[in-house]
Amino acid sequence: MRGIVFHGTGDVRCENIDDAQIADDHDILVQTKLCGICGSDLHVYHNEASDIGIGGGKDTFCIGHEAVGEVVEVGKGVVDLAVGDQVMLAAMTGCGACRWCLLGESKRCKRGFKVYGFGGELGGCQAEAIRVPAGDFNAARIPDGVSNEQAILLTDNLATAYGALLGAEVRAGKSVAVVGLGPIGLMAVELALVMGASVAYAIDPVAERKAWAEKLGAIPVDGTDVAEQIREATQGLMVDCVIEAVGRDAAMTTAISLVGVQGFVSALGVNTSMDFRIPFKAFAEGVTIRGNFITEVHKFWPALVPMLQQKRIRPEQFITERVSLDKGPEAYAKFDRREGGTLKALLLP
């Protein structure tokens, strides 16, 4: 089968790889219909996977962790899913049987959580087929009223945005700021307003992305001194809930500068540096800072699926690229350069 394979910094290739196969009675085999390129895949692309602390350190490996497809084989221990089911995969997997997985806390999985496509024992999702461990737990039928393009966003991006908003304690009447308006940042803006935010400020140096956010109902913040503009707009109160969706020290510094007394900063952008300073003011004012680098996708599906079915959110609008799997290397290069208004890219095996 074909897959996108990492060979070194900035070097990914579409080539033949070993066929995905059932390895355990609880596995399922999924024929891929859509797979996605995520912002965190760029850490692999830049050869920073080991800095994230997941994966097995292989020199070459199939990458990607977002996919939807059709079940083509099931292990004899699989009880819920069957051949022919159309499924979405959770980017982060757990064993599905321990106490923590059953409580929805699969990052605490007793057998250890895993993520596809970071050089560990799980192959990548940017391939023609995928082995899914503990298939009954780590995959789910695509619900009625949810398209394949919406479903692939449920495998990581949309759940990550929602998890970060919950981490920032977003609820009705709260003010929100989103720093970084890539696809997940824009989904965070859309979700925050649906969840009742009184206002959402949108921060990004790219004018086109701020225009996206403004169409969603957010207030774009222009200029370099973002904190001063927010201070003026809020009469000094600053923002209740701040989402950092970039993964860079400067963005985290900006995010912390925007939060008000007893406010929350939730960081979803994967930062491999972490060389930023938390100012005394944040401690004095009771600010809470939470990280959300790896999301327990499964537990957010029950909340997000109805929003999609009821058309309260349309995250698929942020998909800007749809190319064949063999064009994956070019799609990575374009995504990395943020060319031509690129937001979310999908690959079609």
Secondary structure, 3 states (H helix, E strand, C coil): CEEEEEEECCEEEEEECCCCCCCCCCCEEEEEEEEEECCCHHHHHCCCHHHHCCCCCCCCEECCCCEEEEEEEECCCCCCCCCCCEEEECCEECCCCCHHHHCCCHHHCCCCCEECCCCCCCCCCCECEEEECCHHHHEEECCCCCCHHHHHHHCCHHHHHHHHHHHCCCCCCCEEEEECCCHHHHHHHHHHHHCCCCEEEEECCCHHHHHHHHHHCCEECCCCCHHHHHHHHCCCCCEEEEEECCCCHHHHHHHHHHEEEEEEEEECCCCCCCCCCCCHHHHHCCCEEEECCCCCHHHHHHHHHHHHHCCCCCHHHHEEEEEEHHHHHHHHHHHHHCHHHCCEEEEEC
